[in-house]
Amino acid sequence: MNSVTLVGGLTKDPEIKDRGEIKVCEMRVAERNGHPDRPLYINVSVFGRQAETCAEYLSKGRQVAVAGQLRFREWEGEDGAKRSEYSIAADRVDFLSNGNGRHSGKAGEVASVS
């Protein structure tokens, strides 16, 4: 089973990209994991209609709960060095309180994640 759930704050505004027939929203989440001075930074990809909703309603600093699958990729940088990263392909993103007691609700679920 490949399942990840985390809660954290967005480190910057989400960016939406059009990849052919599907929209993809890229976000970076800081998860504190009990260590306020050493957060874990995780890239999250959201797909389809949920991607559009995230890009429209989320912004830097907003708290989110993300559930999805852990992904790993490798590539060669422009300098020739090998690079790699773990990220999350989100199945679900919940918008959490933005600090003033208001909630914006759920972004919904992605029908299929590839």
MMTF fields as JSON, N, C-alpha, C and O atoms, coordinates in Angstrom:
{
  "mmtfVersion": "1.0.0",
  "mmtfProducer": "UNKNOWN",
  "numBonds": 455,
  "numAtoms": 456,
  "numGroups": 114,
  "numChains": 1,
  "numModels": 1,
  "chainsPerModel": [1],
  "groupsPerChain": [114],
  "chainIdList": ["A"],
  "bondAtomList": [4, 2, 8, 6, 12, 10, 16, 14, 20, 18, 24, 22, 28, 26, 32, 30, 36, 34, 40, 38, 44, 42, 48, 46, 52, 50, 56, 54, 60, 58, 64, 62, 68, 66, 72, 70, 76, 74, 80, 78, 84, 82, 88, 86, 92, 90, 96, 94, 100, 98, 104, 102, 108, 106, 112, 110, 116, 114, 120, 118, 124, 122, 128, 126, 132, 130, 136, 134, 140, 138, 144, 142, 148, 146, 152, 150, 156, 154, 160, 158, 164, 162, 168, 166, 172, 170, 176, 174, 180, 178, 184, 182, 188, 186, 192, 190, 196, 194, 200, 198, 204, 202, 208, 206, 212, 210, 216, 214, 220, 218, 224, 222, 228, 226, 232, 230, 236, 234, 240, 238, 244, 242, 248, 246, 252, 250, 256, 254, 260, 258, 264, 262, 268, 266, 272, 270, 276, 274, 280, 278, 284, 282, 288, 286, 292, 290, 296, 294, 300, 298, 304, 302, 308, 306, 312, 310, 316, 314, 320, 318, 324, 322, 328, 326, 332, 330, 336, 334, 340, 338, 344, 342, 348, 346, 352, 350, 356, 354, 360, 358, 364, 362, 368, 366, 372, 370, 376, 374, 380, 378, 384, 382, 388, 386, 392, 390, 396, 394, 400, 398, 404, 402, 408, 406, 412, 410, 416, 414, 420, 418, 424, 422, 428, 426, 432, 430, 436, 434, 440, 438, 444, 442, 448, 446, 452, 450],
  "bondOrderList": [1, 1, 1, 1, 1, 1, 1, 1, 1, 1, 1, 1, 1, 1, 1, 1, 1, 1, 1, 1, 1, 1, 1, 1, 1, 1, 1, 1, 1, 1, 1, 1, 1, 1, 1, 1, 1, 1, 1, 1, 1, 1, 1, 1, 1, 1, 1, 1, 1, 1, 1, 1, 1, 1, 1, 1, 1, 1, 1, 1, 1, 1, 1, 1, 1, 1, 1, 1, 1, 1, 1, 1, 1, 1, 1, 1, 1, 1, 1, 1, 1, 1, 1, 1, 1, 1, 1, 1, 1, 1, 1, 1, 1, 1, 1, 1, 1, 1, 1, 1, 1, 1, 1, 1, 1, 1, 1, 1, 1, 1, 1, 1, 1],
  "groupList": [{"groupName": "MET", "atomNameList": ["N", "CA", "C", "O"], "elementList": ["N", "C", "C", "O"], "formalChargeList": [0, 0, 0, 0], "bondAtomList": [1, 0, 2, 1, 3, 2], "bondOrderList": [1, 1, 2], "singleLetterCode": "M", "chemCompType": "L-PEPTIDE LINKING"}, {"groupName": "ASN", "atomNameList": ["N", "CA", "C", "O"], "elementList": ["N", "C", "C", "O"], "formalChargeList": [0, 0, 0, 0], "bondAtomList": [1, 0, 2, 1, 3, 2], "bondOrderList": [1, 1, 2], "singleLetterCode": "N", "chemCompType": "L-PEPTIDE LINKING"}, {"groupName": "SER", "atomNameList": ["N", "CA", "C", "O"], "elementList": ["N", "C", "C", "O"], "formalChargeList": [0, 0, 0, 0], "bondAtomList": [1, 0, 2, 1, 3, 2], "bondOrderList": [1, 1, 2], "singleLetterCode": "S", "chemCompType": "L-PEPTIDE LINKING"}, {"groupName": "VAL", "atomNameList": ["N", "CA", "C", "O"], "elementList": ["N", "C", "C", "O"], "formalChargeList": [0, 0, 0, 0], "bondAtomList": [1, 0, 2, 1, 3, 2], "bondOrderList": [1, 1, 2], "singleLetterCode": "V", "chemCompType": "L-PEPTIDE LINKING"}, {"groupName": "THR", "atomNameList": ["N", "CA", "C", "O"], "elementList": ["N", "C", "C", "O"], "formalChargeList": [0, 0, 0, 0], "bondAtomList": [1, 0, 2, 1, 3, 2], "bondOrderList": [1, 1, 2], "singleLetterCode": "T", "chemCompType": "L-PEPTIDE LINKING"}, {"groupName": "LEU", "atomNameList": ["N", "CA", "C", "O"], "elementList": ["N", "C", "C", "O"], "formalChargeList": [0, 0, 0, 0], "bondAtomList": [1, 0, 2, 1, 3, 2], "bondOrderList": [1, 1, 2], "singleLetterCode": "L", "chemCompType": "L-PEPTIDE LINKING"}, {"groupName": "GLY", "atomNameList": ["N", "CA", "C", "O"], "elementList": ["N", "C", "C", "O"], "formalChargeList": [0, 0, 0, 0], "bondAtomList": [1, 0, 2, 1, 3, 2], "bondOrderList": [1, 1, 2], "singleLetterCode": "G", "chemCompType": "PEPTIDE LINKING"}, {"groupName": "LYS", "atomNameList": ["N", "CA", "C", "O"], "elementList": ["N", "C", "C", "O"], "formalChargeList": [0, 0, 0, 0], "bondAtomList": [1, 0, 2, 1, 3, 2], "bondOrderList": [1, 1, 2], "singleLetterCode": "K", "chemCompType": "L-PEPTIDE LINKING"}, {"groupName": "ASP", "atomNameList": ["N", "CA", "C", "O"], "elementList": ["N", "C", "C", "O"], "formalChargeList": [0, 0, 0, 0], "bondAtomList": [1, 0, 2, 1, 3, 2], "bondOrderList": [1, 1, 2], "singleLetterCode": "D", "chemCompType": "L-PEPTIDE LINKING"}, {"groupName": "PRO", "atomNameList": ["N", "CA", "C", "O"], "elementList": ["N", "C", "C", "O"], "formalChargeList": [0, 0, 0, 0], "bondAtomList": [1, 0, 2, 1, 3, 2], "bondOrderList": [1, 1, 2], "singleLetterCode": "P", "chemCompType": "L-PEPTIDE LINKING"}, {"groupName": "GLU", "atomNameList": ["N", "CA", "C", "O"], "elementList": ["N", "C", "C", "O"], "formalChargeList": [0, 0, 0, 0], "bondAtomList": [1, 0, 2, 1, 3, 2], "bondOrderList": [1, 1, 2], "singleLetterCode": "E", "chemCompType": "L-PEPTIDE LINKING"}, {"groupName": "ILE", "atomNameList": ["N", "CA", "C", "O"], "elementList": ["N", "C", "C", "O"], "formalChargeList": [0, 0, 0, 0], "bondAtomList": [1, 0, 2, 1, 3, 2], "bondOrderList": [1, 1, 2], "singleLetterCode": "I", "chemCompType": "L-PEPTIDE LINKING"}, {"groupName": "ARG", "atomNameList": ["N", "CA", "C", "O"], "elementList": ["N", "C", "C", "O"], "formalChargeList": [0, 0, 0, 0], "bondAtomList": [1, 0, 2, 1, 3, 2], "bondOrderList": [1, 1, 2], "singleLetterCode": "R", "chemCompType": "L-PEPTIDE LINKING"}, {"groupName": "CYS", "atomNameList": ["N", "CA", "C", "O"], "elementList": ["N", "C", "C", "O"], "formalChargeList": [0, 0, 0, 0], "bondAtomList": [1, 0, 2, 1, 3, 2], "bondOrderList": [1, 1, 2], "singleLetterCode": "C", "chemCompType": "L-PEPTIDE LINKING"}, {"groupName": "ALA", "atomNameList": ["N", "CA", "C", "O"], "elementList": ["N", "C", "C", "O"], "formalChargeList": [0, 0, 0, 0], "bondAtomList": [1, 0, 2, 1, 3, 2], "bondOrderList": [1, 1, 2], "singleLetterCode": "A", "chemCompType": "L-PEPTIDE LINKING"}, {"groupName": "HIS", "atomNameList": ["N", "CA", "C", "O"], "elementList": ["N", "C", "C", "O"], "formalChargeList": [0, 0, 0, 0], "bondAtomList": [1, 0, 2, 1, 3, 2], "bondOrderList": [1, 1, 2], "singleLetterCode": "H", "chemCompType": "L-PEPTIDE LINKING"}, {"groupName": "TYR", "atomNameList": ["N", "CA", "C", "O"], "elementList": ["N", "C", "C", "O"], "formalChargeList": [0, 0, 0, 0], "bondAtomList": [1, 0, 2, 1, 3, 2], "bondOrderList": [1, 1, 2], "singleLetterCode": "Y", "chemCompType": "L-PEPTIDE LINKING"}, {"groupName": "PHE", "atomNameList": ["N", "CA", "C", "O"], "elementList": ["N", "C", "C", "O"], "formalChargeList": [0, 0, 0, 0], "bondAtomList": [1, 0, 2, 1, 3, 2], "bondOrderList": [1, 1, 2], "singleLetterCode": "F", "chemCompType": "L-PEPTIDE LINKING"}, {"groupName": "GLN", "atomNameList": ["N", "CA", "C", "O"], "elementList": ["N", "C", "C", "O"], "formalChargeList": [0, 0, 0, 0], "bondAtomList": [1, 0, 2, 1, 3, 2], "bondOrderList": [1, 1, 2], "singleLetterCode": "Q", "chemCompType": "L-PEPTIDE LINKING"}, {"groupName": "TRP", "atomNameList": ["N", "CA", "C", "O"], "elementList": ["N", "C", "C", "O"], "formalChargeList": [0, 0, 0, 0], "bondAtomList": [1, 0, 2, 1, 3, 2], "bondOrderList": [1, 1, 2], "singleLetterCode": "W", "chemCompType": "L-PEPTIDE LINKING"}],
  "groupTypeList": [0, 1, 2, 3, 4, 5, 3, 6, 6, 5, 4, 7, 8, 9, 10, 11, 7, 8, 12, 6, 10, 11, 7, 3, 13, 10, 0, 12, 3, 14, 10, 12, 1, 6, 15, 9, 8, 12, 9, 5, 16, 11, 1, 3, 2, 3, 17, 6, 12, 18, 14, 10, 4, 13, 14, 10, 16, 5, 2, 7, 6, 12, 18, 3, 14, 3, 14, 6, 18, 5, 12, 17, 12, 10, 19, 10, 6, 10, 8, 6, 14, 7, 12, 2, 10, 16, 2, 11, 14, 14, 8, 12, 3, 8, 17, 5, 2, 1, 6, 1, 6, 12, 15, 2, 6, 7, 14, 6, 10, 3, 14, 2, 3, 2],
  "groupIdList": [1, 2, 3, 4, 5, 6, 7, 8, 9, 10, 11, 12, 13, 14, 15, 16, 17, 18, 19, 20, 21, 22, 23, 24, 25, 26, 27, 28, 29, 30, 31, 32, 33, 34, 35, 36, 37, 38, 39, 40, 41, 42, 43, 44, 45, 46, 47, 48, 49, 50, 51, 52, 53, 54, 55, 56, 57, 58, 59, 60, 61, 62, 63, 64, 65, 66, 67, 68, 69, 70, 71, 72, 73, 74, 75, 76, 77, 78, 79, 80, 81, 82, 83, 84, 85, 86, 87, 88, 89, 90, 91, 92, 93, 94, 95, 96, 97, 98, 99, 100, 101, 102, 103, 104, 105, 106, 107, 108, 109, 110, 111, 112, 113, 114],
  "secStructList": [7, 7, 7, 3, 3, 3, 3, 3, 3, 3, 1, 1, 7, 7, 3, 3, 3, 3, 3, 6, 6, 3, 3, 3, 3, 3, 3, 3, 3, 3, 3, 7, 6, 6, 7, 6, 6, 1, 7, 3, 3, 3, 3, 3, 3, 3, 3, 2, 2, 2, 2, 2, 2, 2, 2, 2, 2, 7, 7, 6, 6, 7, 3, 3, 3, 3, 3, 3, 3, 3, 3, 3, 3, 3, 3, 3, 7, 6, 6, 1, 7, 3, 3, 3, 3, 3, 3, 3, 3, 3, 3, 3, 3, 3, 3, 7, 7, 7, 1, 1, 1, 7, 7, 7, 7, 3, 3, 3, 3, 7, 1, 7, 7, 7],
  "xCoordList": [0.842, 0.0, 0.89, 1.873, 0.555, 1.305, 0.339, -0.392, 0.331, -0.614, 0.08, 0.749, -0.091, 0.527, -0.534, -1.346, -0.526, -1.401, -0.554, 0.238, -0.717, 0.03, -0.776, -1.685, -0.42, -1.017, 0.123, 1.112, -0.011, 1.031, 0.578, -0.566, 1.496, 1.204, 1.885, 2.991, 1.221, 1.801, 2.933, 2.785, 4.064, 5.225, 5.205, 5.958, 4.34, 4.172, 2.812, 2.156, 2.392, 1.124, 1.195, 2.226, 0.112, 0.084, 0.214, -0.211, 0.804, 0.963, 0.215, 0.414, -0.652, -1.4, -0.729, -0.271, -0.684, -0.081, -1.052, -1.8, -1.027, -1.871, -0.993, -0.152, -1.176, -0.371, -1.25, -1.755, -1.415, -2.265, -3.724, -4.253, -4.374, -5.806, -6.127, -7.299, -5.108, -5.372, -4.631, -3.499, -5.273, -4.649, -3.908, -4.368, -2.757, -1.959, -1.622, -1.145, -1.868, -1.519, -0.346, -0.425, 0.743, 1.94, 1.96, 1.817, 2.139, 2.19, 3.374, 3.845, 3.847, 4.911, 4.371, 3.928, 4.417, 3.848, 4.967, 5.831, 4.943, 5.889, 5.173, 4.183, 5.674, 5.096, 6.078, 7.236, 5.635, 6.543, 6.918, 7.973, 6.101, 6.429, 6.959, 7.86, 6.406, 6.821, 8.106, 8.561, 8.704, 9.959, 9.758, 9.981, 9.339, 9.042, 10.22, 10.01, 11.468, 12.607, 13.172, 14.113, 12.616, 13.099, 11.932, 11.677, 11.229, 10.103, 10.577, 11.703, 9.706, 9.934, 9.165, 7.955, 9.843, 9.221, 8.876, 9.738, 7.609, 7.124, 6.402, 5.517, 6.789, 6.089, 4.849, 4.89, 3.741, 2.457, 1.912, 1.914, 1.442, 0.778, -0.691, -1.025, -1.557, -3.0, -3.495, -3.002, -4.459, -4.854, -6.333, -7.17, -6.627, -8.007, -8.715, -8.112, -10.013, -10.841, -10.339, -10.381, -9.866, -9.336, -8.123, -7.917, -7.317, -6.166, -6.625, -6.041, -7.67, -8.204, -8.735, -8.529, -9.418, -9.961, -8.845, -8.931, -7.803, -6.672, -5.998, -5.701, -5.757, -5.096, -5.941, -5.401, -7.251, -8.144, -8.28, -8.327, -8.344, -8.688, -7.539, -7.679, -6.426, -5.324, -4.256, -4.102, -3.523, -2.415, -1.376, -1.622, -0.232, 0.877, 0.392, -0.351, 0.828, 0.496, -0.729, -0.916, -1.559, -2.789, -2.474, -1.585, -3.185, -3.03, -3.88, -5.031, -3.312, -4.025, -3.751, -2.719, -4.682, -4.471, -4.441, -5.344, -3.414, -3.221, -3.17, -2.479, -3.911, -3.848, -3.54, -4.131, -2.615, -2.264, -1.213, -1.033, -0.518, 0.496, 1.883, 2.068, 2.843, 4.229, 4.818, 4.659, 5.498, 6.134, 7.63, 8.048, 8.421, 9.867, 10.255, 9.799, 11.095, 11.588, 13.059, 13.547, 13.753, 15.163, 15.329, 14.617, 16.276, 16.579, 17.992, 18.62, 18.466, 19.787, 19.605, 18.908, 20.225, 20.123, 20.912, 21.689, 20.704, 21.424, 22.932, 23.691, 23.365, 24.797, 25.352, 26.533, 24.478, 24.909, 24.804, 25.001, 24.497, 24.384, 23.053, 22.028, 23.096, 21.869, 21.07, 21.621, 19.769, 18.871, 17.742, 17.446, 17.129, 15.983, 15.099, 15.545, 13.836, 12.93, 11.774, 11.362, 11.269, 10.017, 8.955, 9.219, 7.764, 6.646, 5.368, 5.388, 4.261, 2.96, 2.061, 1.933, 1.441, 0.376, -0.92, -1.318, -1.577, -2.725, -3.981, -4.33, -4.644, -5.977, -7.028, -8.138, -6.64, -7.577, -6.812, -5.74, -7.367, -6.82, -7.962, -8.968, -7.807, -8.79, -8.22, -7.072, -9.021, -8.614, -8.928, -10.058, -7.94, -8.125, -8.284, -8.154, -8.56, -8.754, -7.574, -6.42, -7.874, -6.804, -6.338, -5.673, -6.677, -6.17, -7.155, -6.976, -8.205, -9.179, -10.494, -11.521, -10.45, -11.633, -12.532, -13.479, -12.264, -13.093, -12.522, -11.311, -13.41, -13.019, -13.576, -14.687, -12.823, -13.332, -13.894, -14.369, -13.845, -14.411, -13.368, -12.163, -13.879, -13.01, -12.875, -13.803, -11.72, -11.492, -12.124, -12.245, -12.528, -13.122, -12.11, -10.984, -12.507, -11.623, -11.334, -12.17, -10.163, -9.784, -10.314, -10.127, -10.972, -11.538, -10.439, -10.555, -9.385, -8.263, -6.973, -6.905, -5.957, -4.648, -3.666, -3.586, -2.92, -1.925, -0.537, 0.436],
  "yCoordList": [-1.168, 0.0, 1.235, 1.293, 2.211, 3.466, 4.592, 5.063, 5.027, 6.05, 7.005, 6.581, 8.304, 9.334, 10.356, 10.754, 10.779, 11.854, 12.833, 12.425, 14.122, 15.126, 16.404, 16.676, 17.175, 18.49, 19.481, 19.239, 20.601, 21.615, 22.891, 23.012, 23.852, 25.155, 25.321, 24.822, 26.027, 26.291, 27.299, 28.315, 27.023, 27.901, 28.999, 29.969, 28.842, 29.854, 29.635, 28.624, 30.567, 30.417, 29.225, 29.007, 28.446, 27.325, 27.806, 28.911, 26.968, 27.296, 26.26, 25.057, 26.738, 25.821, 25.74, 26.74, 24.519, 24.281, 23.449, 22.628, 23.674, 22.916, 21.881, 22.229, 20.617, 19.537, 18.726, 17.658, 19.262, 18.586, 18.728, 19.839, 17.619, 17.632, 17.765, 17.811, 17.828, 17.883, 19.053, 19.362, 19.688, 20.759, 20.13, 19.153, 20.705, 20.247, 21.461, 22.474, 21.357, 22.421, 21.925, 20.882, 22.687, 22.351, 23.209, 24.43, 22.553, 23.247, 22.714, 21.602, 23.512, 23.083, 23.266, 24.35, 22.183, 22.176, 21.988, 21.128, 22.801, 22.65, 21.898, 22.383, 20.72, 19.885, 19.845, 19.47, 20.222, 20.41, 19.113, 19.061, 18.074, 16.769, 16.859, 16.111, 17.762, 17.905, 18.683, 18.822, 19.196, 19.939, 21.323, 21.489, 22.318, 23.637, 24.302, 25.103, 23.989, 24.645, 23.815, 24.252, 22.627, 21.784, 21.218, 20.015, 22.071, 21.542, 20.664, 20.79, 19.791, 18.943, 19.58, 19.783, 19.896, 20.54, 19.479, 18.715, 19.443, 18.398, 19.017, 19.856, 18.596, 19.035, 18.179, 16.96, 18.836, 18.159, 18.53, 19.7, 17.524, 17.744, 17.363, 16.298, 18.243, 18.029, 18.076, 18.877, 17.234, 17.078, 17.39, 17.297, 17.766, 17.933, 19.124, 20.17, 18.954, 20.036, 20.472, 21.654, 19.506, 19.837, 20.763, 21.617, 20.597, 21.472, 22.905, 23.836, 23.081, 24.418, 25.057, 26.247, 24.264, 24.768, 25.177, 26.221, 24.361, 24.69, 25.985, 26.85, 26.118, 27.318, 28.558, 29.641, 28.412, 29.562, 30.014, 31.214, 29.061, 29.404, 29.329, 29.833, 28.723, 28.604, 29.651, 30.125, 30.009, 30.95, 30.645, 29.859, 31.271, 31.082, 31.234, 32.16, 30.307, 30.357, 29.537, 29.216, 29.197, 28.456, 27.042, 26.399, 26.552, 25.189, 24.242, 24.545, 23.095, 22.084, 20.701, 20.471, 19.79, 18.37, 17.691, 17.885, 16.904, 16.262, 14.752, 14.257, 14.027, 12.566, 12.151, 12.668, 11.219, 10.791, 9.707, 8.992, 9.598, 8.569, 9.202, 10.259, 8.535, 8.971, 8.623, 7.504, 9.59, 9.401, 9.697, 10.477, 9.07, 9.315, 9.533, 8.808, 10.528, 10.747, 11.135, 11.701, 10.813, 11.164, 11.875, 11.582, 12.81, 13.508, 14.066, 14.075, 14.53, 15.144, 16.642, 17.093, 17.422, 18.869, 19.469, 18.782, 20.75, 21.441, 21.393, 21.451, 21.286, 21.208, 19.79, 19.55, 18.846, 17.466, 16.621, 15.407, 17.241, 16.503, 15.748, 16.232, 14.558, 13.777, 14.34, 14.689, 14.417, 14.944, 13.935, 13.109, 14.022, 13.174, 13.871, 14.758, 13.45, 14.006, 13.057, 12.293, 13.126, 12.484, 13.57, 14.71, 13.22, 14.164, 13.378, 12.151, 14.094, 13.463, 13.792, 14.951, 12.765, 12.926, 12.869, 11.803, 14.015, 14.123, 13.477, 13.678, 12.705, 12.196, 13.142, 13.262, 13.814, 14.688, 15.812, 15.59, 17.015, 18.164, 18.811, 19.21, 18.915, 19.604, 20.952, 21.044, 21.997, 23.333, 23.446, 23.193, 23.821, 23.95, 25.418, 26.299, 25.676, 27.04, 27.911, 27.491, 29.131, 30.027, 30.938, 31.943, 30.6, 31.365, 32.36, 32.817, 32.718, 33.666, 32.975, 33.626, 31.62, 30.876, 30.496, 29.732, 31.006, 30.666, 29.452, 29.229, 28.684, 27.525, 27.698, 28.202, 27.289, 27.402, 26.081, 26.011, 25.034, 23.756, 22.892, 23.125, 21.885, 20.907, 21.207, 21.706, 20.899, 21.1, 19.995, 20.126, 18.914, 17.798, 16.702, 16.779, 15.684, 14.558, 14.424, 14.751, 13.949, 13.706, 12.331, 11.369, 12.222, 10.953, 9.934, 8.77, 10.361, 9.452, 10.247, 11.351, 9.664, 10.302, 9.401, 8.2, 10.002, 9.209, 9.713, 9.167],
  "zCoordList": [0.0, 0.0, 0.0, 0.739, -0.816, -0.918, -0.587, -1.458, 0.675, 1.117, 2.083, 3.025, 1.832, 2.663, 3.039, 2.204, 4.296, 4.754, 5.551, 6.4, 5.28, 6.038, 6.171, 5.388, 7.179, 7.405, 7.492, 8.185, 6.789, 6.823, 6.164, 5.727, 6.096, 5.507, 4.17, 3.957, 3.264, 1.948, 2.081, 2.761, 1.436, 1.524, 0.461, 0.55, -0.547, -1.586, -2.236, -1.984, -3.061, -3.765, -4.709, -5.345, -4.811, -5.755, -7.198, -7.534, -8.04, -9.462, -10.289, -10.122, -11.187, -12.046, -13.411, -13.962, -13.94, -15.255, -16.082, -15.55, -17.377, -18.291, -18.97, -19.799, -18.631, -19.222, -20.161, -19.813, -21.353, -22.33, -21.961, -21.919, -21.695, -21.405, -19.924, -19.553, -19.071, -17.633, -16.992, -17.363, -16.041, -15.26, -14.084, -13.492, -13.759, -12.622, -11.769, -12.281, -10.475, -9.534, -8.7, -8.052, -8.728, -7.952, -6.689, -6.753, -5.541, -4.25, -3.459, -3.699, -2.518, -1.605, -0.192, 0.184, 0.583, 1.927, 2.945, 2.778, 4.001, 5.115, 6.229, 6.777, 6.558, 7.6, 8.758, 8.575, 9.934, 11.069, 11.784, 12.415, 11.711, 12.282, 13.716, 14.097, 14.494, 15.878, 16.085, 17.221, 15.011, 15.093, 14.468, 13.268, 15.259, 14.685, 13.985, 13.074, 14.388, 13.735, 12.581, 11.919, 12.328, 11.234, 10.422, 10.462, 9.693, 8.913, 7.761, 7.279, 7.344, 6.185, 5.021, 5.126, 3.924, 2.766, 1.726, 1.293, 1.334, 0.447, -0.741, -0.572, -1.956, -3.165, -3.349, -3.183, -3.695, -3.883, -5.253, -5.634, -5.995, -7.28, -7.141, -6.621, -7.612, -7.573, -9.01, -9.804, -9.358, -10.749, -11.0, -10.102, -12.26, -12.711, -12.109, -11.873, -11.861, -11.313, -9.935, -9.593, -9.152, -7.823, -7.931, -7.069, -8.993, -9.22, -9.425, -8.87, -10.222, -10.476, -9.193, -8.954, -8.372, -7.112, -6.157, -5.512, -6.065, -5.191, -5.641, -4.817, -6.938, -7.466, -7.225, -7.002, -7.268, -7.101, -5.652, -5.381, -4.709, -3.335, -2.325, -1.211, -2.679, -1.726, -1.989, -3.115, -0.949, -1.08, -0.003, 0.912, -0.127, 0.804, 2.244, 2.571, 3.096, 4.51, 4.888, 6.062, 3.923, 4.197, 4.645, 4.085, 5.64, 6.126, 5.293, 4.977, 4.938, 4.169, 4.743, 5.373, 4.517, 4.783, 3.419, 2.605, 3.171, 1.879, 2.084, 2.974, 1.245, 1.224, -0.211, -1.159, -0.357, -1.703, -1.696, -0.71, -2.821, -2.997, -3.08, -3.684, -2.464, -2.512, -3.874, -4.361, -4.483, -5.793, -5.664, -4.808, -6.519, -6.571, -8.021, -8.906, -8.269, -9.632, -9.59, -8.612, -10.682, -10.845, -12.185, -13.145, -12.241, -13.479, -13.391, -12.333, -14.539, -14.597, -14.748, -15.658, -13.865, -13.907, -15.058, -15.72, -15.287, -16.365, -16.167, -17.134, -14.916, -14.619, -14.75, -14.501, -15.147, -15.317, -14.065, -14.12, -12.937, -11.682, -11.629, -12.108, -11.039, -10.874, -9.705, -8.661, -9.904, -8.879, -8.658, -9.522, -7.496, -7.205, -6.177, -5.449, -6.133, -5.131, -4.878, -5.751, -3.672, -3.318, -3.338, -2.956, -3.78, -3.781, -3.549, -3.454, -3.461, -3.261, -4.442, -4.835, -5.003, -5.996, -5.195, -4.725, -5.041, -4.142, -4.714, -5.877, -3.877, -4.172, -3.595, -4.113, -2.497, -1.784, -1.095, -0.531, -1.144, -0.429, 0.346, -0.241, 1.655, 2.491, 2.889, 3.325, 2.741, 3.156, 4.645, 5.062, 5.442, 6.88, 7.256, 6.406, 8.513, 8.991, 8.596, 8.685, 8.157, 7.735, 8.855, 8.602, 10.087, 11.217, 11.786, 12.915, 11.031, 11.563, 11.886, 12.075, 11.95, 12.335, 11.169, 11.355, 9.976, 8.82, 8.114, 8.097, 7.54, 6.745, 5.354, 5.188, 4.354, 2.992, 2.476, 1.343, 3.298, 2.857, 2.164, 2.262, 1.459, 0.815, -0.658, -1.295, -1.188, -2.621, -3.435, -4.653, -2.803, -3.536, -3.748, -3.255, -4.478, -4.73, -6.206, -7.048, -6.508, -7.894, -8.281, -7.537, -9.431, -9.863, -10.152, -9.768, -10.819, -11.063, -11.075, -11.614, -10.471, -10.406, -11.141, -10.88, -12.065, -12.785, -12.502, -13.022]
}
